Amino acid sequence: MGLYVRTVGLARAKTKVGMANLVYNMQRLAWLSRVAAALFAAAQ
């Protein structure tokens, strides 16, 4: 992923990494949903 965290404090660093992980997972879910919808439409 290549995330470079530049913050002051461990709590802020953990929050930043957690938010980056959340965004990645949401983008992956959206991509998987589009692929599944395309495959479903192609099968019909």
C-alpha positions, 0 to 999 in steps of 0.5 A, a space after each residue: 500500500 505504501 502508506 507513509 504516516 507522519 504524525 505526532 503521537 501514537 494515537 494519531 498514527 493508529 487513527 490515520 492507519 485505521 482510516 486508510 484501511 477503512 477507505 481501502 476496504 470501502 473502495 475494494 467493496 465498491 469494486 467487487 460490487 461492480 464486478 459482481 453486478 457485471 457478471 450477473 448482468 452478463 449471465 442473464 
